[in-house]
Amino acid sequence: MNHLFLNPSLPFAQTALEQATSVLALIAEDISSNNLPALSIVLDDSEYERARTAASQLSSFETILVFGTGGSSLGGQALCQLNFNNKVKFVDNIDPSVLDQLLASCIPQKTGAIFISKSGMTLETLAQAYVITEHFLQTLGHDALPHHLLVLSQNKPSPLKALAEKYSLSFLELDPNIGGRFCVFSLVGLLPGILNGVDINQFIHGARDVLTKLLNNDPEPYAQSIAWQYSLLSQGIAQHVLLPYSDALFTFSQWACQLIGESLGKNGKGITPIAARGTVDQHSQLQLYIDGPRDKWITFITCADNGLGPTLSSSAIDSSLHYLRNKTIGDIMAAEHQATITSMTQKGCYVRQIQIGQLNARTLGELMMHFMIEVIGLAAMMNINPFDQPAVEQGKILTKQLLEHDHSTPSIHTG
């Protein structure tokens, strides 16, 4: 990957760059000491082998349903977007109309399902698991359930583990020290990826390349990335637009939004991440980005698109568009992202570009590991813990109160 910081008028504060370099040295020490298992998990192949073994149980099914939400789903979705097929389908919400349609169309005999919740207590995933297990039980019978249904969770008492034990479902343990939004390199991401035909070995090696570079005392481009963003944040600029020019990377942007928002949004501090998509959002958000307030920075993520895709037929092109003759769709995509970057930098927008070359499993592994290191480093600079999310617990408590009291309004204390 190649990183370009396209705002020479915004120099890195030397102290920020030095601090970021020191932070990265500490992160490297923690990786070496296995104190950051979400990162160090890629340094050997044990999790990959676990995922391969688990995939063998479900690989014969025509359709694999993956139930989970947030970090239990977004990383796997980002990985599976590399292959456009319909084998693995993610159900990450409890929209009743969607679940009704799913039950009506699902053929249990041809379907496997994975339920993912690190805690084993995620309400949405539990609700899905109870509905699907009952549906499969009524259609296939008790004895078939262990062949069709798989649970990923911590090995501790929980409602989800109890469900697995009740019906003898296959159960695979998740590391309690790896949080949901950091778990893409665990079974949570690897298993759906394998089932969807992604080259998971290359995905892991891409991430491993990034870690190896850091462990070999090479802090770039991470130090510059962290210092650049921290310098902006120190000026009160706290919105981060993720703008990949690839449909396959849009779910990556959603994954990164959770990683950034949930890790850094604490104690009155934080960065507001915004998922966008090129070229689509040139026609909906670009006016704001260029001509609106200077309260955000934009990360362009671009691929080597020139020469790729169908070629425009000369016979069909209007004479006023002669410059399109013999151009490929990839040529147009490349011109669009370069023109947009140039327009934004000329207008003084805060822009960085991450060039990943060819998008594949290896480069996606590099990109996701880079963002994880970047977020952990920023959290250290901001003096916050990136691995917890205390503010979301109140909503869970109130939801339980509503359900226990038949949707009556719970008392909400604001003072």
C-alpha positions as CSV (number, residue, x, y, z in Angstrom):
1,M,0.0,0.0,0.0
2,N,1.1,3.5,-0.7
3,H,-0.1,6.4,1.5
4,L,-0.2,10.0,0.2
5,F,-1.0,13.0,2.4
6,L,-2.1,15.7,0.1
7,N,-2.1,18.8,2.2
8,P,1.4,20.3,2.3
9,S,-0.2,23.3,4.1
10,L,-0.9,21.0,7.1
11,P,2.5,19.8,8.3
12,F,2.7,17.2,11.0
13,A,3.5,18.6,14.4
14,Q,6.9,17.2,15.2
15,T,5.8,16.3,18.7
16,A,2.8,14.4,17.3
17,L,5.0,12.4,15.0
18,E,7.5,11.6,17.8
19,Q,4.6,10.6,20.1
20,A,3.1,8.4,17.4
21,T,6.4,6.7,16.8
22,S,6.7,6.0,20.5
23,V,3.2,4.7,20.7
24,L,3.9,2.3,17.8
25,A,7.0,1.0,19.6
26,L,4.8,0.2,22.6
27,I,2.2,-1.5,20.4
28,A,5.0,-3.6,18.8
29,E,6.1,-4.6,22.3
30,D,2.5,-5.6,23.2
31,I,2.2,-7.7,20.0
32,S,5.5,-9.5,20.7
33,S,4.2,-10.2,24.3
34,N,0.9,-11.4,23.0
35,N,-0.9,-8.7,24.9
36,L,-2.8,-7.7,21.7
37,P,-4.2,-11.1,20.6
38,A,-6.5,-9.4,18.0
39,L,-3.3,-8.5,16.1
40,S,-0.8,-11.2,17.0
41,I,-3.4,-13.9,16.0
42,V,-2.1,-13.6,12.4
43,L,1.5,-14.5,13.3
44,D,0.8,-18.2,13.1
45,D,-1.6,-20.4,11.2
46,S,-3.5,-22.0,14.1
47,E,-6.7,-19.9,13.7
48,Y,-6.6,-20.5,9.9
49,E,-6.5,-24.2,10.5
50,R,-9.4,-24.0,13.0
51,A,-11.4,-22.1,10.4
52,R,-10.6,-24.7,7.7
53,T,-11.7,-27.5,9.9
54,A,-15.0,-25.8,10.9
55,A,-15.7,-24.9,7.2
56,S,-15.7,-28.6,6.3
57,Q,-18.8,-29.1,8.3
58,L,-20.8,-26.6,6.3
59,S,-19.1,-26.4,2.9
60,S,-21.5,-28.9,1.3
61,F,-24.6,-26.7,1.8
62,E,-25.8,-24.5,-1.0
63,T,-26.5,-21.6,1.3
64,I,-24.8,-20.5,4.6
65,L,-26.6,-18.1,6.8
66,V,-24.5,-16.1,9.2
67,F,-26.3,-14.5,12.1
68,G,-24.5,-11.8,14.2
69,T,-24.4,-8.1,14.5
70,G,-21.8,-5.4,14.7
71,G,-18.3,-6.8,14.9
72,S,-19.7,-10.3,14.7
73,S,-20.8,-9.6,11.1
74,L,-19.1,-6.6,9.5
75,G,-15.6,-8.0,9.2
76,G,-16.9,-11.2,7.6
77,Q,-19.1,-9.2,5.3
78,A,-16.1,-7.0,4.2
79,L,-14.1,-10.2,3.5
80,C,-16.9,-11.9,1.6
81,Q,-17.4,-8.9,-0.6
82,L,-14.3,-10.0,-2.5
83,N,-16.3,-12.8,-4.1
84,F,-19.6,-11.9,-5.7
85,N,-21.7,-15.0,-5.1
86,N,-24.7,-15.9,-3.0
87,K,-23.4,-18.8,-1.0
88,V,-22.9,-16.9,2.3
89,K,-25.6,-14.5,3.4
90,F,-25.3,-12.3,6.4
91,V,-28.4,-11.6,8.5
92,D,-27.2,-8.8,10.8
93,N,-30.5,-7.2,11.9
94,I,-33.9,-8.3,13.3
95,D,-36.1,-6.5,10.8
96,P,-39.2,-8.7,11.1
97,S,-40.1,-8.5,7.4
98,V,-36.6,-9.7,6.4
99,L,-36.8,-12.6,8.8
100,D,-40.3,-13.5,7.5
101,Q,-39.0,-13.6,4.0
102,L,-36.0,-15.6,5.0
103,L,-38.1,-18.3,6.7
104,A,-40.4,-18.4,3.7
105,S,-37.6,-18.9,1.2
106,C,-35.1,-20.9,3.2
107,I,-34.7,-24.6,2.4
108,P,-33.3,-26.1,5.6
109,Q,-32.1,-29.3,3.9
110,K,-29.8,-27.2,1.7
111,T,-28.8,-24.6,4.3
112,G,-26.3,-24.3,7.1
113,A,-26.3,-21.5,9.7
114,I,-23.7,-19.9,12.0
115,F,-24.7,-18.0,15.1
116,I,-22.0,-15.6,16.3
117,S,-21.9,-13.7,19.6
118,K,-18.8,-13.3,21.7
119,S,-20.7,-12.8,24.9
120,G,-23.4,-15.3,24.0
121,M,-25.9,-12.7,25.3
122,T,-26.4,-10.5,22.3
123,L,-30.2,-10.0,22.2
124,E,-30.6,-9.7,18.4
125,T,-28.5,-12.8,17.7
126,L,-30.3,-14.8,20.4
127,A,-33.6,-13.9,18.9
128,Q,-32.4,-15.0,15.5
129,A,-30.9,-18.2,16.9
130,Y,-34.2,-19.2,18.6
131,V,-36.3,-18.6,15.5
132,I,-33.9,-20.4,13.1
133,T,-33.3,-23.4,15.5
134,E,-37.0,-23.9,15.9
135,H,-37.6,-23.7,12.2
136,F,-34.9,-26.2,11.4
137,L,-36.1,-28.5,14.3
138,Q,-39.6,-28.6,12.9
139,T,-38.4,-29.3,9.3
140,L,-35.4,-31.6,9.9
141,G,-35.8,-33.0,13.3
142,H,-33.5,-32.9,16.4
143,D,-30.8,-35.3,15.1
144,A,-30.1,-33.1,12.0
145,L,-29.4,-29.9,13.9
146,P,-25.7,-30.6,14.8
147,H,-24.9,-31.0,11.1
148,H,-26.6,-27.7,10.1
149,L,-26.1,-25.3,12.9
150,L,-22.8,-23.9,14.4
151,V,-22.3,-21.6,17.3
152,L,-19.3,-19.3,17.9
153,S,-19.0,-17.8,21.3
154,Q,-17.0,-17.6,24.5
155,N,-16.7,-20.9,26.5
156,K,-18.7,-19.7,29.5
157,P,-22.3,-20.0,30.6
158,S,-24.6,-17.9,28.4
159,P,-28.0,-18.3,26.7
160,L,-26.3,-19.0,23.4
161,K,-24.1,-21.7,24.8
162,A,-27.1,-23.2,26.6
163,L,-28.9,-23.4,23.2
164,A,-25.9,-25.2,21.7
165,E,-25.8,-27.7,24.6
166,K,-29.6,-28.3,24.5
167,Y,-29.5,-29.3,20.8
168,S,-25.9,-30.7,20.7
169,L,-24.9,-28.0,18.2
170,S,-21.3,-27.7,17.1
171,F,-19.6,-25.1,19.4
172,L,-16.4,-23.3,18.7
173,E,-14.8,-21.1,21.3
174,L,-13.9,-17.4,20.7
175,D,-11.0,-15.8,22.6
176,P,-12.5,-13.6,25.3
177,N,-9.6,-11.2,24.9
178,I,-10.5,-10.3,21.3
179,G,-13.4,-7.8,21.0
180,G,-16.0,-7.9,18.3
181,R,-14.8,-5.0,16.2
182,F,-11.2,-6.4,16.3
183,C,-12.1,-10.0,15.5
184,V,-11.9,-10.2,11.7
185,F,-8.8,-12.3,11.8
186,S,-10.4,-14.8,14.1
187,L,-13.0,-17.5,13.3
188,V,-15.6,-14.7,13.1
189,G,-14.2,-13.4,9.9
190,L,-12.2,-16.3,8.5
191,L,-14.9,-19.0,8.6
192,P,-17.4,-17.0,6.5
193,G,-14.6,-16.0,4.2
194,I,-13.5,-19.6,3.6
195,L,-17.1,-20.7,2.9
196,N,-17.5,-17.9,0.4
197,G,-14.3,-19.0,-1.5
198,V,-12.0,-16.2,-0.4
199,D,-8.3,-17.0,-0.2
200,I,-8.0,-16.7,3.5
201,N,-4.4,-17.8,3.6
202,Q,-3.5,-14.7,1.5
203,F,-5.7,-12.5,3.7
204,I,-3.8,-13.6,6.8
205,H,-0.4,-13.2,5.1
206,G,-1.3,-9.7,4.0
207,A,-2.0,-8.8,7.7
208,R,1.1,-10.6,8.8
209,D,3.2,-8.5,6.4
210,V,1.9,-5.3,8.0
211,L,2.7,-6.6,11.5
212,T,6.1,-7.9,10.5
213,K,7.0,-4.5,9.2
214,L,6.0,-2.9,12.5
215,L,7.8,-5.5,14.6
216,N,10.9,-4.8,12.6
217,N,10.9,-1.2,13.9
218,D,9.6,0.3,10.7
219,P,6.8,2.7,11.9
220,E,5.8,4.1,8.5
221,P,3.3,4.8,7.2
222,Y,1.5,4.2,10.5
223,A,3.3,7.0,12.4
224,Q,2.5,9.6,9.7
225,S,-1.2,8.4,9.5
226,I,-1.7,8.6,13.3
227,A,0.1,12.0,13.6
228,W,-1.7,13.5,10.7
229,Q,-5.1,12.5,12.0
230,Y,-4.2,13.5,15.6
231,S,-3.0,16.9,14.3
232,L,-6.4,17.5,12.7
233,L,-8.3,16.2,15.7
234,S,-6.3,18.7,17.9
235,Q,-7.7,21.5,15.7
236,G,-11.2,20.4,16.4
237,I,-11.6,18.6,13.1
238,A,-13.3,15.3,14.1
239,Q,-15.1,13.8,11.1
240,H,-13.5,11.2,8.9
241,V,-15.0,10.3,5.5
242,L,-14.0,6.9,4.2
243,L,-14.3,7.0,0.4
244,P,-13.2,3.8,-1.4
245,Y,-13.5,3.7,-5.2
246,S,-14.6,0.1,-5.2
247,D,-18.0,-1.4,-4.5
248,A,-16.2,-4.4,-2.9
249,L,-14.7,-2.0,-0.3
250,F,-18.0,-0.3,0.8
251,T,-18.6,-2.9,3.5
252,F,-15.0,-2.5,4.6
253,S,-15.9,1.2,5.1
254,Q,-18.8,0.1,7.3
255,W,-16.5,-2.1,9.3
256,A,-14.0,0.7,9.7
257,C,-16.8,3.0,10.9
258,Q,-17.5,0.7,13.8
259,L,-13.9,0.3,14.5
260,I,-13.3,4.0,14.6
261,G,-16.5,5.1,16.2
262,E,-16.8,2.5,19.0
263,S,-13.1,2.5,19.8
264,L,-12.5,6.2,20.0
265,G,-15.8,7.7,21.0
266,K,-15.4,8.0,24.7
267,N,-15.2,10.6,27.5
268,G,-16.4,13.4,25.3
269,K,-13.7,12.6,22.7
270,G,-13.9,10.9,19.4
271,I,-13.9,10.8,15.6
272,T,-17.2,10.6,13.7
273,P,-16.6,8.2,10.8
274,I,-18.7,8.5,7.6
275,A,-18.9,5.7,5.0
276,A,-19.1,6.9,1.4
277,R,-18.5,5.3,-2.0
278,G,-16.9,6.5,-5.2
279,T,-18.2,7.4,-7.7
280,V,-21.7,7.3,-6.3
281,D,-21.3,9.9,-3.6
282,Q,-19.7,12.3,-6.0
283,H,-23.4,12.8,-7.0
284,S,-24.7,13.2,-3.4
285,Q,-22.0,14.3,-0.9
286,L,-19.2,15.8,-2.9
287,Q,-20.7,19.3,-2.9
288,L,-20.6,19.3,0.9
289,Y,-17.1,17.9,1.1
290,I,-15.7,20.5,-1.2
291,D,-17.7,23.6,-0.5
292,G,-19.0,22.9,3.0
293,P,-17.3,23.5,6.4
294,R,-13.7,22.3,6.8
295,D,-14.6,20.0,9.7
296,K,-13.6,16.7,8.1
297,W,-10.9,14.8,6.4
298,I,-11.3,12.4,3.6
299,T,-9.5,9.1,3.1
300,F,-9.6,8.0,-0.5
301,I,-8.9,4.3,-1.0
302,T,-8.1,3.6,-4.6
303,C,-7.2,0.6,-6.8
304,A,-5.3,0.2,-10.0
305,D,-8.3,0.4,-12.2
306,N,-6.8,1.5,-15.5
307,G,-7.4,-0.9,-18.3
308,L,-9.9,-3.0,-16.4
309,G,-13.5,-3.8,-17.2
310,P,-15.4,-3.7,-20.5
311,T,-14.2,-1.4,-23.3
312,L,-16.6,1.2,-24.6
313,S,-17.6,0.4,-28.2
314,S,-16.7,3.2,-30.6
315,S,-19.7,2.7,-32.8
316,A,-22.1,3.4,-29.9
317,I,-20.4,6.6,-28.6
318,D,-21.9,10.0,-29.4
319,S,-19.4,12.2,-31.3
320,S,-19.5,14.8,-28.5
321,L,-18.0,12.1,-26.2
322,H,-15.2,11.1,-28.5
323,Y,-12.8,11.0,-25.6
324,L,-14.5,7.9,-24.3
325,R,-13.6,5.8,-27.4
326,N,-11.6,2.7,-26.6
327,K,-11.6,3.6,-22.9
328,T,-12.4,0.9,-20.4
329,I,-14.8,1.3,-17.4
330,G,-11.7,1.1,-15.2
331,D,-10.1,4.1,-17.1
332,I,-13.2,6.1,-16.3
333,M,-13.1,5.1,-12.6
334,A,-9.4,6.0,-12.4
335,A,-10.0,9.4,-14.0
336,E,-13.0,10.1,-11.7
337,H,-11.1,9.4,-8.5
338,Q,-8.0,11.4,-9.6
339,A,-10.2,14.4,-10.7
340,T,-12.0,14.3,-7.4
341,I,-8.8,14.2,-5.3
342,T,-7.3,17.0,-7.4
343,S,-10.5,19.1,-7.0
344,M,-10.5,18.6,-3.2
345,T,-6.9,19.4,-2.6
346,Q,-7.1,22.5,-4.8
347,K,-10.0,23.7,-2.5
348,G,-7.9,23.1,0.6
349,C,-9.7,20.0,1.8
350,Y,-7.9,17.6,4.1
351,V,-7.2,14.6,2.0
352,R,-5.1,11.4,2.2
353,Q,-5.0,8.7,-0.4
354,I,-4.3,5.0,0.2
355,Q,-3.4,3.3,-3.0
356,I,-3.7,-0.5,-2.7
357,G,-3.0,-1.6,-6.2
358,Q,-5.0,-4.7,-7.0
359,L,-7.8,-5.4,-4.6
360,N,-7.5,-9.0,-3.4
361,A,-7.5,-11.0,-0.2
362,R,-3.9,-10.1,0.6
363,T,-4.3,-6.3,0.1
364,L,-7.5,-6.4,2.1
365,G,-5.7,-8.1,4.9
366,E,-3.0,-5.4,4.8
367,L,-5.7,-2.6,4.8
368,M,-7.7,-4.0,7.7
369,M,-4.6,-4.6,9.8
370,H,-3.4,-1.1,9.0
371,F,-6.7,0.4,10.2
372,M,-6.6,-1.6,13.4
373,I,-3.1,-0.4,14.2
374,E,-4.1,3.1,13.3
375,V,-7.1,3.1,15.7
376,I,-5.2,1.6,18.6
377,G,-2.4,4.2,18.1
378,L,-4.9,7.1,17.9
379,A,-6.5,5.8,21.1
380,A,-3.2,5.9,22.9
381,M,-2.6,9.5,21.7
382,M,-6.1,10.4,22.9
383,N,-5.5,8.6,26.2
384,I,-8.6,6.4,25.9
385,N,-9.2,2.6,26.0
386,P,-10.0,1.4,22.5
387,F,-11.3,-2.0,23.6
388,D,-14.4,-1.2,25.7
389,Q,-17.8,0.4,24.9
390,P,-19.4,1.3,28.2
391,A,-21.9,3.8,26.9
392,V,-24.0,1.2,24.9
393,E,-24.9,-0.8,28.1
394,Q,-27.7,1.6,29.1
395,G,-29.6,0.9,25.9
396,K,-29.4,-2.8,26.5
397,I,-30.8,-2.3,30.0
398,L,-33.7,-0.2,28.8
399,T,-34.5,-2.7,26.0
400,K,-34.8,-5.4,28.6
401,Q,-37.0,-3.3,30.8
402,L,-39.3,-2.6,27.8
403,L,-39.6,-6.3,27.0
404,E,-40.2,-7.3,30.7
405,H,-43.0,-4.7,31.1
406,D,-44.8,-5.4,27.8
407,H,-43.5,-2.3,26.0
408,S,-44.4,0.1,28.7
409,T,-42.1,3.1,28.9
410,P,-39.2,2.5,31.3
411,S,-38.1,5.3,33.6
412,I,-35.1,7.1,32.2
413,H,-32.9,9.0,34.6
414,T,-31.0,11.8,32.9
415,G,-29.5,13.5,35.9
